[in-house]
Amino acid sequence: MTNKDLGRLTVMCVIAAVWAVAVTEGAVNVLSQPGMIDPITPETTLQMWQAEVREWSWYVLGGALLMAFGWYFYALSRHIRLWRSVNHRAAWAIGLVLAGVVAVGGGMQMTTVDGGIEYVYGVYVFHGCGLYYLTTVLCSPPRWKYTPVLAAYLRFF
């Protein structure tokens, strides 16, 4: 592993931190609008629900970041000569699917919501898959940088 690899992994962590702060708070604000969710019990306050959404969002984002790290280390472990010879999009897609599975698992752990859970699932899948996609598109190793879907159009360095 080189210093450039450590730099890319650091950038992945920075992207995850910015994503966590910006997207999580935005999602909590959207989901907190009247009519979006129905608490399970009358004793469940909006603050309790928001705290649970934030907590599970962190777990989902952590799982997505681990999947992105897994992709990065998988790519580093494969020695190739030219990026055009790389056809490991299936391995990348498995990471995307696993990030989605972690997100659905986070939604299944919600205990303070009854109605509107589909919105929570949607937010968590967006969190997990979005973070995985963004970090792998922007921070994949150089010879693997065009493996993620649409990376050739989004990555210019």
C-alpha positions, 0 to 999 in steps of 0.5 A: 500500500502506498501513500496514494492509497492511504490518501484515497482511503482518507478521502473515502472517510472524509466523503463518508463524514460529509455524507453522514452529516449532510444526508442524515440530517436532511433525511431526518428532517424530511421524514419528520414532516407530519404524515410521513411516519406513524409511531408505534405507541403514543409514548414515542416522541418525535425526538426518540424516533429521530434519535433512532433514525440517526443511530441506525443511519450511522450503522448503515453508513458504517456498513457501506464504508466497510463495503467500499473499503472491501472493494478497494482492498479487493482491487489492490489485491488483484494485479492487472496490467491495463484497466481495460482488461479489468472486468470485475463489475460483478464484484463491485455490484456484489458490494453494492448489493451488500450495502443495500442488504445492510441498509434493509437490515438497519430498517428492520431494526426500527422499533419506534415506527409502524406506518411509513416504514417504507420511507425509512427503508428508502432513506437507508437504501439511499444512504448505504448504496449512495455512499458506496457508489460515491466512494467507489466512483471517486476513490477506486484504485487507478486501474480500477477507476472505471469499473463502477457503473458510469464512472467513466463519465463521473471521474476525471482524475 
